[in-house]
Amino acid sequence: MTDESSQRIDRLESHLAHLEHQVEQLNGVVIEQGKLLDRLSKETQRQSGAMQTLELERMKSNVQKPPHYQ
């Protein structure tokens, strides 16, 4: 193998190692974002349920019984 071919292979291996490192970092970011998305989704569902409960309570408190029920 010539010196030039050896240098090209070294550069390619270096670029490949760099790209593998970037892929690992991006994978870590995607995993963390997935966890955050799950957490936010659960929190949104919890708050939505709480808001529905509050709205139902508000509606019940505004309903007046007819005079013959009092």
Buried (B, 14 or more C-beta within 10 A) or exposed (E): EEEEEEEEEEEEEEEEEEEEEEEEEEEEEEEEEEEEEEEEEEEEEEEEEEEEEEEEEEEEEEEEEEEEEE
